[in-house]
C-alpha cells in the first residue's frame, strides 16, 4: 500500500465519521486503517472481498460496517458469516469492552481473521471456523450480526439456536428484502428496519432487526 493510499484512506475515514456523526479516538481510527491495510494485502491471495479499488475501501468496508454501531447494545455479539471480518473486526476495534465471536465456514477467511486478531491485538475477539448449524457456544448470544450472509429465512433457521430467546438478529441488506421478509418462517418477525446512510456508498442500505414473535 502506498503512502498516498494511506493518506486518502485517513482523509476518507475522518470525513466519513464527521458525516455520520461519529467521534472515534485517533488511536481507534489508526487501528481501523491498519485492519483495512491487512484486508487489502490478504485480499490479493485469499479473495476475501469483491472490493478491490483502494478508493472505495473506506466507504464500502469500514464506513459500511460502522453504520450499525448505534444498534450494538449487547456485551457479547456473534458476527455470523464474518468473511473478511466485516462488520465484526471494525466493531471489535471500536468496542474493546464488548466480546465478539466471528464465525465462518471458510478456512482461508478464518485464518485471515485470526491474523487480524494477532496483529491488531484484539483480545476481545474469538474466531470460530465452522458452520453455524454446528456451532455450540457455552451460552447463546443476545445479538447476532449478519452482513450479506444469506436470506433471512436461512439466517433464522441456521442460527436461531445461537440466539437468546429475547435476542435479535441485526441483518445488513442492500435493496429492501420484501421477498425475504415474506418468506420468514412462523415464529420470527422483523421488529424494525431502518435505512443506513453510508458516505461514499451508492445504492440502498438497510438494517433489519429480526426477533422471535411474541405470543399474543
C-alpha positions as CSV (number, residue, x, y, z in Angstrom):
1,X,0.0,0.0,0.0
2,X,1.3,3.4,-1.0
3,X,1.6,6.4,1.3
4,X,-0.9,8.2,-1.0
5,X,-3.4,5.4,-0.4
6,X,-2.9,5.7,3.4
7,X,-3.4,9.4,3.3
8,X,-6.5,9.0,1.1
9,X,-7.9,6.4,3.5
10,X,-7.3,8.5,6.6
11,X,-9.0,11.5,5.0
12,X,-11.9,9.5,3.8
13,X,-12.4,7.9,7.2
14,X,-12.2,11.3,9.0
15,X,-14.7,12.9,6.6
16,X,-17.0,9.9,6.8
17,X,-17.1,9.8,10.6
18,X,-18.0,13.5,10.6
19,X,-20.8,12.9,8.1
20,X,-22.1,10.0,10.2
21,X,-21.9,12.0,13.5
22,X,-19.4,9.5,15.0
23,X,-16.4,10.5,17.1
24,X,-13.6,8.0,17.4
25,X,-10.2,8.5,19.1
26,X,-7.2,8.8,16.8
27,X,-5.8,5.5,18.0
28,X,-9.1,3.8,17.1
29,X,-9.0,5.3,13.6
30,X,-5.4,4.2,13.1
31,X,-6.4,0.7,14.2
32,X,-9.3,0.6,11.7
33,X,-6.9,1.7,8.9
34,X,-4.4,-1.0,10.0
35,X,-7.2,-3.5,9.6
36,X,-8.1,-2.2,6.2
37,X,-4.4,-2.5,5.1
38,X,-4.4,-6.1,6.2
39,X,-7.7,-6.8,4.4
40,X,-6.2,-5.2,1.2
41,X,-3.0,-7.2,1.5
42,X,-4.6,-10.6,2.1
43,X,-7.4,-10.0,-0.4
44,X,-4.9,-10.4,-3.3
45,X,-4.4,-14.0,-2.5
46,X,-7.5,-15.0,-0.5
47,X,-10.3,-13.3,-2.3
48,X,-11.8,-12.0,0.9
49,X,-14.0,-9.3,-0.7
50,X,-15.0,-8.1,-4.1
51,X,-14.0,-4.5,-3.3
52,X,-10.5,-4.0,-4.8
53,X,-10.4,-0.4,-5.7
54,X,-8.5,1.4,-2.8
55,X,-10.7,4.5,-3.4
56,X,-13.8,2.5,-2.4
57,X,-12.5,0.5,0.5
58,X,-13.1,3.0,3.3
59,X,-16.7,3.7,2.4
60,X,-17.7,0.1,1.3
61,X,-15.9,-1.7,4.1
62,X,-15.1,0.5,7.1
63,X,-17.9,3.1,7.0
64,X,-20.5,0.5,6.0
65,X,-19.5,-1.6,9.0
66,X,-19.5,1.4,11.3
67,X,-23.0,2.4,10.2
68,X,-24.5,-0.2,12.6
69,X,-22.7,1.0,15.7
70,X,-25.8,2.7,17.2
71,X,-27.6,-0.6,17.1
72,X,-25.0,-2.6,19.1
73,X,-26.2,-2.9,22.7
74,X,-25.1,-6.4,23.9
75,X,-21.9,-7.3,25.8
76,X,-21.5,-10.5,23.7
77,X,-22.1,-10.3,19.9
78,X,-21.8,-13.0,17.3
79,X,-20.9,-12.0,13.7
80,X,-22.1,-14.9,11.5
81,X,-20.6,-15.4,8.1
82,X,-17.9,-12.9,9.1
83,X,-15.9,-13.5,5.9
84,X,-13.3,-10.7,5.7
85,X,-14.2,-9.5,9.2
86,X,-17.0,-7.1,8.2
87,X,-18.6,-5.8,10.3
88,X,-17.1,-7.9,13.2
89,X,-13.5,-6.6,13.2
90,X,-14.4,-2.9,13.0
91,X,-17.0,-3.3,15.7
92,X,-14.5,-5.0,17.9
93,X,-11.9,-2.2,17.4
94,X,-14.5,0.4,18.3
95,X,-15.9,-1.5,21.3
96,X,-13.0,-3.1,23.1
97,X,-15.1,-3.6,26.2
98,X,-17.5,-5.9,24.4
99,X,-16.9,-9.5,23.3
100,X,-17.2,-10.5,19.7
101,X,-17.3,-14.0,18.2
102,X,-16.6,-14.2,14.5
103,X,-17.9,-17.4,12.8
104,X,-17.2,-18.5,9.2
105,X,-17.0,-21.9,7.5
106,X,-14.3,-20.8,5.1
107,X,-10.8,-21.8,6.4
108,X,-8.9,-19.2,4.4
109,X,-11.2,-16.5,5.8
110,X,-10.9,-17.6,9.4
111,X,-7.1,-17.8,9.0
112,X,-7.2,-14.2,8.0
113,X,-9.4,-13.3,10.9
114,X,-7.0,-15.0,13.3
115,X,-4.2,-13.0,11.8
116,X,-6.1,-9.8,12.4
117,X,-6.7,-10.7,16.0
118,X,-3.0,-11.4,16.4
119,X,-1.6,-8.3,14.6
120,X,-4.2,-5.8,15.9
121,X,-4.1,-7.2,19.5
122,X,-7.8,-7.8,19.6
123,X,-8.2,-9.8,22.9
124,X,-11.9,-9.3,22.8
125,X,-12.4,-11.4,19.7
126,X,-12.8,-15.2,19.3
127,X,-12.7,-16.7,15.8
128,X,-14.6,-20.0,15.1
129,X,-14.1,-22.0,11.9
130,X,-17.3,-23.9,11.2
131,X,-20.9,-23.9,10.1
132,X,-23.5,-22.0,12.1
133,X,-25.6,-25.2,12.4
134,X,-22.7,-27.0,14.2
135,X,-21.7,-24.2,16.5
136,X,-22.2,-24.9,20.2
137,X,-21.4,-21.8,22.3
138,X,-21.3,-22.0,26.1
139,X,-24.3,-19.7,26.1
140,X,-26.4,-18.1,23.4
141,X,-25.9,-14.5,22.2
142,X,-28.3,-11.6,22.7
143,X,-27.3,-10.0,19.3
144,X,-26.1,-11.7,16.1
145,X,-24.9,-9.5,13.2
146,X,-25.0,-10.6,9.5
147,X,-23.7,-8.7,6.5
148,X,-24.6,-10.1,3.1
149,X,-24.5,-13.6,4.5
150,X,-27.8,-15.3,3.5
151,X,-31.5,-14.8,3.2
152,X,-33.4,-14.1,6.4
153,X,-35.2,-17.4,6.4
154,X,-31.8,-19.2,6.3
155,X,-30.4,-16.9,8.9
156,X,-33.0,-17.7,11.5
157,X,-33.0,-21.4,10.5
158,X,-29.3,-21.9,10.7
159,X,-28.6,-19.5,13.6
160,X,-31.7,-19.5,15.7
161,X,-30.3,-21.8,18.3
162,X,-27.4,-19.4,18.8
163,X,-29.7,-16.6,19.8
164,X,-31.1,-16.0,23.2
165,X,-34.9,-16.3,23.5
166,X,-35.2,-12.5,23.7
167,X,-32.3,-11.8,21.4
168,X,-32.2,-10.2,18.0
169,X,-30.6,-10.5,14.6
170,X,-29.1,-7.4,13.0
171,X,-29.2,-8.2,9.3
172,X,-27.5,-5.7,6.9
173,X,-29.1,-5.7,3.5
174,X,-28.8,-3.8,0.2
175,X,-32.1,-3.4,-1.5
176,X,-35.1,-3.7,0.9
177,X,-35.8,-7.5,1.1
178,X,-39.6,-7.7,0.8
179,X,-39.5,-11.2,-0.5
180,X,-37.2,-12.4,2.3
181,X,-39.4,-10.8,4.9
182,X,-42.4,-12.6,3.4
183,X,-40.6,-15.9,3.5
184,X,-39.7,-15.7,7.2
185,X,-40.9,-18.9,9.0
186,X,-43.6,-18.8,11.6
187,X,-42.2,-17.7,14.9
188,X,-40.0,-14.9,13.5
189,X,-40.7,-11.3,12.6
190,X,-38.9,-8.1,11.5
191,X,-39.4,-5.8,14.5
192,X,-37.8,-2.8,12.9
193,X,-36.0,-1.7,9.8
194,X,-34.0,1.5,9.1
195,X,-32.1,2.8,6.1
196,X,-28.4,3.2,6.6
197,X,-26.6,6.3,5.3
198,X,-23.1,5.4,4.4
199,X,-21.0,8.2,3.0
200,X,-19.5,7.3,-0.4
201,X,-21.7,4.3,-1.0
202,X,-24.2,4.4,-3.8
203,X,-27.4,2.4,-3.6
204,X,-29.7,1.5,-0.8
205,X,-28.5,0.1,2.6
206,X,-30.7,-1.2,5.4
207,X,-30.5,-2.8,8.8
208,X,-33.3,-5.1,9.8
209,X,-33.9,-6.3,13.4
210,X,-35.3,-9.8,13.4
211,X,-36.6,-11.5,16.6
212,X,-38.8,-14.2,17.7
213,X,-42.5,-13.4,17.5
214,X,-44.1,-12.7,20.9
215,X,-47.1,-14.6,21.9
216,X,-50.3,-12.6,21.9
